[in-house]
Amino acid sequence: MTAVAFSPPIQPNSTVSMPYVLAQSAVPVVLAPNATWNNSSGSFTLGTSLPSTYSDGVWIYFAGVGINSSGGGPVSSGLYWCVMLNATDGQAYALQAINIATSVPVTLATSAFTPYVPLVNQIAGLLPVTAGSHVQTTGADISLINITIPAGFMGKNGAFRQETSASTPTTAGSKNIKSKFGGTTIFTTSGSAGSNINISGITTNRGLASSQITEELRGLAGPLSVALTTVNTASDASLLYTAQIATATDYVAFNSFSIEILPFA
């Protein structure tokens, strides 16, 4: 039998486009539990062991001094580059590029952030902090990753696909991660009993740049979730990942994520 090449049909007024990865990272990002800052040079001890020893580095969100009765830690709330000695003890560093010592290091609510490993020449020594106890924020969505879907990249019939993985401790308190597209929550996943949790889904424009359907690609139990949104993808739109804990001794650790664009006119 002679093999015949197959050519997919082309819709009228459209062109063939190839999927591509927009953003991808396996540099860990953690919403930290309570901690004790041991001295003024950025040395800390977490009150709960993380799922791994991040000796290669990890971004950790700490609430600033004075937030939720926190008496120790950095001046401002935000993400800080840290290197862990074990599952609880670590060291926070100041970075040249984002002036970590005097302002919020990464303002995820307003600017894009993809987790990365800082270059050696970006590290400006140990992070100046206030010694004392640190109480983590509870009951609020904390922004950890913020990716921009560039204007027009999807096309009016295009889509983006997302895959994420996160870890939570084996405790009873609720621990949630959310995916928010253009400010609207399209996925909420809970790790209330302690587990590895993930988001896997696809968001597709419905013939218009400002109308989408989001569908979960897999689930552990029950019906798969569906969300309808009206984000204008003809302009830049944010895809934000947040974490929330109910108990300050818990944590959420993002392990990895991948966002793929499937453009179609």
Long-range contacts (C-beta under 8 A, 24 or more apart in sequence): 11-157, 13-265, 14-157, 14-264, 14-265, 15-265, 17-155, 17-158, 17-262, 17-263, 17-264, 17-265, 18-263, 19-161, 19-260, 19-261, 19-262, 19-263, 20-260, 20-261, 21-258, 21-259, 21-260, 21-261, 22-147, 22-149, 22-153, 22-160, 22-259, 22-260, 22-261, 23-114, 23-147, 23-257, 23-258, 23-259, 24-256, 24-257, 24-258, 24-259, 25-114, 25-115, 25-116, 25-256, 25-257, 26-255, 26-256, 27-57, 27-58, 27-59, 27-115, 27-116, 27-117, 28-52, 28-54, 28-58, 28-59, 28-115, 28-253, 28-254, 28-255, 29-58, 29-59, 29-60, 29-61, 29-79, 29-115, 29-144, 29-145, 29-253, 29-254, 30-54, 30-58, 30-59, 30-60, 30-61, 30-251, 30-252, 30-253, 30-254, 31-61, 31-136, 31-142, 31-144, 31-243, 31-244, 31-245, 31-251, 31-252, 31-253, 32-60, 32-61, 32-62, 32-134, 32-136, 32-251, 33-136, 33-245, 33-248, 33-249, 33-250, 33-251, 34-133, 34-134, 34-135, 34-136, 34-248, 34-249, 35-62, 35-72, 35-73, 35-133, 35-134, 35-136, 36-72, 36-132, 36-133, 36-134, 37-72, 37-73, 37-129, 37-130, 37-131, 37-132, 37-133, 37-134, 38-131, 39-131, 40-128, 40-129, 40-130, 40-131, 41-126, 41-127, 41-128, 41-129, 42-91, 42-92, 42-93, 42-94, 42-126, 42-127, 42-128, 42-129, 43-89, 43-90, 43-91, 43-92, 43-126, 44-73, 44-82, 44-89, 44-90, 44-91, 44-92, 44-129, 44-134, 45-88, 45-89, 46-87, 46-88, 46-89, 46-90, 46-251, 47-88, 47-249, 48-88, 48-169, 48-249, 48-250, 48-251, 49-87, 49-88, 50-84, 50-87, 50-88, 50-251, 50-253, 51-87, 51-167, 51-169, 51-253, 52-87, 52-253, 53-84, 53-85, 53-86, 53-87, 54-82, 54-83, 54-84, 54-90, 55-83, 55-84, 55-85, 56-83, 56-117, 57-81, 57-82, 57-83, 57-117, 57-118, 58-82, 58-83, 58-84, 58-90, 59-106, 59-115, 59-144, 60-90, 60-92, 61-142, 61-144, 61-243, 62-92, 62-134, 62-136, 63-134, 63-135, 63-136, 63-137, 64-104, 65-130, 67-135, 67-137, 68-135, 68-136, 68-137, 68-138, 68-248, 69-135, 70-132, 70-133, 70-134, 70-135, 71-130, 71-132, 71-133, 71-134, 72-129, 72-130, 72-131, 72-132, 72-133, 72-134, 73-129, 73-130, 73-132, 73-134, 74-100, 74-127, 74-128, 74-129, 74-130, 75-101, 75-102, 75-129, 75-130, 76-103, 76-104, 76-105, 77-104, 77-137, 78-104, 78-105, 78-106, 78-107, 78-108, 79-105, 79-106, 79-108, 79-113, 79-144, 80-105, 80-127, 81-105, 81-118, 81-123, 91-126, 92-126, 92-127, 92-129, 93-118, 93-123, 93-124, 93-125, 93-126, 93-127, 94-123, 94-124, 94-125, 94-126, 94-127, 94-128, 95-122, 95-123, 95-124, 96-121, 96-122, 96-123, 96-124, 97-122, 100-124, 100-127, 101-127, 101-128, 108-143, 108-144, 108-145, 108-146, 108-240, 109-143, 109-146, 111-146, 112-146, 112-147, 112-148, 112-238, 113-145, 113-146, 114-145, 114-147, 115-145, 115-254, 135-248, 136-245, 136-248, 137-248, 138-244, 138-245, 138-246, 138-247, 138-248, 139-244, 139-246, 140-244, 141-178, 141-242, 141-243, 141-244, 142-242, 142-243, 142-244, 143-240, 143-241, 143-242, 144-241, 144-242, 144-243, 144-252, 144-254, 145-240, 145-241, 145-254, 145-257, 146-238, 146-239, 146-240, 146-241, 147-238, 147-239, 147-240, 147-259, 148-236, 148-237, 148-238, 148-239, 149-181, 149-233, 149-236, 149-237, 149-238, 149-239, 149-261, 150-236, 151-233, 151-234, 151-235, 151-236, 151-237, 152-209, 152-233, 152-234, 153-233, 153-261, 153-263, 154-205, 154-209, 154-233, 154-261, 154-262, 154-263, 154-264, 155-205, 155-263, 155-264, 155-265, 156-205, 156-207, 156-208, 156-209, 156-265, 157-204, 157-205, 157-206, 157-207, 157-264, 157-265, 158-204, 158-205, 158-261, 158-262, 158-263, 158-264, 158-265, 159-202, 159-203, 159-204, 159-205, 159-261, 159-262, 159-264, 160-202, 160-203, 160-239, 160-259, 160-260, 160-261, 160-262, 161-201, 161-202, 161-203, 161-217, 161-259, 161-260, 161-262, 162-199, 162-200, 162-201, 162-202, 162-203, 162-239, 162-257, 162-258, 162-259, 162-260, 163-198, 163-199, 163-200, 163-257, 163-258, 164-198, 164-199, 164-200, 164-241, 164-254, 164-256, 164-257, 164-258, 165-196, 165-197, 165-198, 165-254, 165-255, 165-256, 165-257, 166-191, 166-196, 166-197, 166-198, 166-243, 166-252, 166-253, 166-254, 166-255, 167-191, 167-195, 167-196, 167-197, 167-252, 167-253, 167-255, 168-194, 168-195, 168-197, 168-250, 168-251, 168-252, 168-253, 169-194, 169-250, 169-251, 170-194, 170-195, 171-247, 171-249, 171-250, 173-245, 173-246, 173-247, 173-250, 174-244, 174-245, 174-246, 175-243, 175-244, 175-245, 175-246, 175-250, 175-251, 175-252, 176-243, 176-244, 176-252, 177-241, 177-242, 177-243, 177-244, 177-252, 177-254, 178-241, 178-242, 178-243, 178-244, 179-239, 179-240, 179-241, 180-238, 180-239, 180-240, 180-241, 180-242, 181-212, 181-214, 181-229, 181-231, 181-237, 181-238, 181-239, 181-240, 182-229, 182-231, 182-232, 182-237, 182-238, 183-238, 183-240, 184-227, 184-229, 184-231, 185-227, 186-214, 186-227, 186-229, 187-214, 187-216, 187-225, 187-227, 191-252, 196-255, 201-225, 202-262, 203-229, 205-233, 209-233, 209-234, 210-234
